[in-house]
Amino acid sequence: MNEGRLNSDYLDNKIVLDSAPGAEVLIDGKRYNYFAGTGYYELNKNPEILKSASEALTQYGISSSSSRSSYGTTKLILELEKEAAMFFDAEDSVYLPSGFLTPSAAIQALALKNNFDLIFIDEVTHYSNQFAAQLTRKQVIRFSHLSSDDLNDKLRKNLKGNQVPLIITDGIFPVYGKIAPIGAYKNIIDKYNGKLWIDEAHSLGILGNNGKGTTEYFGINSESIYLGGTLSKAFGGFGGIIPGKKVFIDEIKNGDLFNGATPAPSPAIAASLAGIKFVKVHLEKRNRLYSNAKLLKDGLKQIGIEVEDSVVPIAAWSFGNRNEMQKFVYELFKSGYIVQLINYVGSGEDGAVRIVVFETHTQEQIKGLLEQIKKII
Ligand SMILES: Cc1ncc(COP(=O)(O)O)c(C=O)c1O
């Protein structure tokens, strides 16, 4: 490690890993305890998953080198889509080259069928949702973060006649790990005959008894709720997935995003498939992840740091100004712990200190991190 260049500017989004992200990482030959990134089960480097990925590479090559509409569909992709549909108890699913593209594909499909008139969007929903909303060229109205009251207010003021709203939110918001009030949103869409799109990037494989995300977590089932997410986080793979009714999935499969892009590389597809199968049978991993999250959050509370109290393995808070937070993160780095001063949608101008706990972190690592935080504070 070159101490000279590790000033706070260097830390500001410039930590460069020499290894796969996991509970421990290598930087310039030195081991660090890693509490950043979002590979919650470390499946991105799990030997079972890597084996599937490398077998796929040998069988299918890097990629199909053509889009799905030009014979770019492999048996492997179809197997992934079938497995994902089973995972979600859905009729079908569609695989896309990234999670970022899932709202664009889904919302575009809904728009083309005139399924809604106006969009109501959480003010700090993920970039991919905001991007997708803009693409539709429909009116987009922002409501206060997580506020069903403000949403109700905005709906009352803006909807005319029988206009149908589409509400857009994240399931788990990536910076502070807050869970959207899906139950309240469901009541609202029922009242207005509306639709709800949830970006489940951080909730798939994490929330709900079977890891199906926020709808399962809240015990909600509705044909007016649409969801999708990434396979790159909990599942250790890569790409985006949207489960749903066959007619809806077919509409996406008729769309430009599906037909105009080469699917993700075959190792990514195989890893995603293996990752879904893995998460399905290893329920004990989720319990361990939750208990690690509890250990971390209880410990932070004892130190006097308030974070979102839930099973979500993300703990974030903001204090002082950016400079102070940078110093804090740098001090932790020097003592061998990597947490992030995150600047992302919803973090606020100065950013937030975000700690992400994995299922693979040991209790010693978490306690060690808490000990260091206490010392620095
Ligand atoms: C909330 C949220 N949605 C979507 C994405 C995009 O997913 P992907 O990285 O697979 O494109 C991310 C990315 O990390 C995210 O945090």
The ligand as an ORCA input file, in Angstrom:
! r2SCAN-3c Opt
* xyz 0 1
  C     -31.476      0.606     -6.820
  C     -30.731      0.162     -8.032
  N     -31.410     -0.079     -9.167
  C     -30.775     -0.488    -10.285
  C     -29.427     -0.687    -10.317
  C     -28.763     -1.100    -11.605
  O     -28.527     -2.472    -11.682
  P     -27.323     -3.000    -12.615
  O     -26.073     -2.646    -11.895
  O     -27.553     -4.459    -12.761
  O     -27.434     -2.291    -13.923
  C     -28.669     -0.436     -9.176
  C     -27.206     -0.625     -9.264
  O     -26.409     -0.888     -8.551
  C     -29.330      0.000     -7.999
  O     -28.653      0.259     -6.872
*
